[in-house]
Amino acid sequence: MSSSKDLNPITMEYFCDENSDFWKMKDKDLIELAKKEILYLSITNKKNIKDGFVIRSEKAYPIIEKTYQNKTNLIKNYLVKIKNFVPIGRTGMFKYNNQDHAILTGLIGARKIMNNPNLDPWLVNTDAEYHELKD
């Protein structure tokens, strides 16, 4: 994702409604907010932050309906026909995953492409449990 071995991308995700003041903020103000939070989190220092950009994703979370699985299966059955294409993450798989599961689908997808075609990112978080509430 970077043209240089000395540069590493950092993604900052913010969730809000399309009608909120946060959504309507100017790109430069969102980038400045992200920079402040990156510094606060001690991820890097100010001189190491080179650039930034904003992507707004409307309706980034899928809407869950009673028959959502039928619709998801239609999409999965279509996408499996495309060679060298592995859907990953929340938006790519049209399902809600917590962040850990979304990242895991990416890791499994990469391993599938690299050397293990039997791995299946669709099997991540299929137990339908809400893990954050477990003791």
N, C-alpha and C positions, 0 to 999 in steps of 0.2 A: 504494500500500500504506500510505499515511499520510494522515491527515486534515489535515496541515499541511506547507507547503513547507519548514518549518524542521526537520522530523523525518524521519529516514531509517532504515529497518529494517536490521538486521544479523543475518544468520543464522549461527549457529555449529553445525556438524554434528559429532557425536561418534559413532563406530561401536563397538558392543560387542554382546555376546551378552545375550539376555534373562535369563540366569541370573547375570550378572556383578554384582559389587558396584556398579560404575559405573551400570548400568541401574537398580539399586534405590535410588540416591541420591535424596534428597528434591529436589523441584523447586527450592526456594529455594537449596539447595547447588549445584545445577547452574547456576543463574542466576548465583550468586556466582563460580563457576569461570569461566564465560563472560566475566563482567565483568573479572575479573583478566587473562584472556588477551587481551581487547580492549585493555586498558590496556597490557599488556606489548608488544603488537604496534603500539602507538601509533596505533591507528585513530582514537581520540578521547580526550578526557580524562574524568575521573570525573564532573564536573558535567554532562556531556552525555548520560550514560546515564540514561534516564528509567524504563524498565520492562523486563520480560522475561517469557517464558513458555516452557514445555517441551512438546514434542510427541514422544512416543515412537512410533516406527514399527517394529513387529515385522516381521521378515523383509523388510527394506527392499531387500536385494539379491535379484534374481531367481535362481532355481535353474536352472542350465543342464543340460538333458537332451539326449540325442541327437536327439530329435524336437521340440525346443523351437520351431524355426522354424515347424512346422506349427501349433502352438498359438498362436504369436504372429500368424501370418497369419489365423487365425480371429478373433482379437481385433481386428486391424487392419481386416478386412473388415466387422466389425460397427460399429466406431467411425466409419468413413468415412461411414456413413449419417446420422450426427448432425450437423445443421447448426451452424455456429459453434462447433465443438468441435475443438481441435487438441491431441492428447496430446503432452506434452513430458517430458523428464527421464527418470531411471532408472525411477521407479515408474510414471509415466504411460505409458511405452512398453514396460514389461515387459522391459527389457533392460539389461545392464550397459553403461555409458558411463563414461569417466573424467570428472572434474568439468568440464573444458573442453568436452567434447562435450555433456554434459548442459545446460550453460548455452547452448551454441550452438543446441541444439534449441529452447530458449525464445526466443532472439532470432529464429530463423527462423520459429517459430510466430507471434510477434508481427507480423513483417513480412508473413506470409501473410494474417493477419487484416486488417491495415491496408491493404495495397495490392497484394499480389502472390500471388494464389491458386494460382499454379503452383509456388511453393516447397513443398518436402516435407521436414519435419523427420526423417522416417524414413530419409532418405538420409545423414544424418550418421553418420559412423563405420561405413560399410558395407564398408570394405576389410578388415575382420577382422584388422587388425594391432594388436599391442600396442605403441603408440607410445612408452611410457615407456622401452622397452629400446633404442630406436634411438640411434645415435651422433650 
